[in-house]
């Protein structure tokens, strides 16, 4: 009986000794996951899956380019003395660069100028649904097409090679205005207005229409500016979906891209509401 008691006590102590480190290890892992979670390219996984695979995304582009055709025809009726033009952004408006975002989501890396330029230099972007058809439609109505993009000026040739292959119109230097020193597109838009009446602007980012959206109020995230321009939205400003990146993300970071990865993730979480 005594030996059995000793054996039971020893077994209990052994189990306790084994279980304690295991519990501590689990607690430590949970603690690390909570305190060391940071913003990486993986946060773009769901948005990129939606962008690349959802029928809804394709339908939205087809629908939006149909609207663009209707508004181009309508706005062209107000022709003045100047020739007519449309101004469009490139990335995620006319060209699909989601493979770049997919690579970041898979590897956990975040946007960098050198890796982005390397992607652009491959000239492998595809046309978004309805884009080529719309811009050729505009050209057929004697409406010139200008491409304003914040792609680097150094990537002009591969950009043009890419778009020529896809069948876009006006693939000539004079119709492209890429970034030299500023992301702000205002001066580039204004330079076109000197010679043309721009009847339509197309973009996936509200700064494709006005720089007022560049530093958005971090309480309403630019909603008041949208209200200010609601008459132009859908009539002169044609907006496309882009859940992968944009000024909206900068607003969530409190207009500060310089935050640490941990601070960025915290900022994103604080931007959304779960008060139900």
Secondary structure, 3 states (H helix, E strand, C coil): CHHHHHHHHHHHHHHHHHHHHHHHHHHHHHHHHHHHCCCCHHHHHHHHHHHHHCHHHHHHHHHHHHHHHHHHHHHHCCCCCCEEEEEECCECCCEECHHHHHHHHHHCCCCCHHHHHHHHHCCCCEECCCHHHHHHHHHHCCEEEEEEEEEEHHHHHHHHHHHHHHCCCCCCHHHEEEECCCCCCHHHHHHHHCCEEEEEEEECCHHHCCHHHCCCCCCCCCHHHHHHCCCCECCCEEECCCCCCCHHHHHHCCCCCCCCHHHHHHHHHHHCCCCC
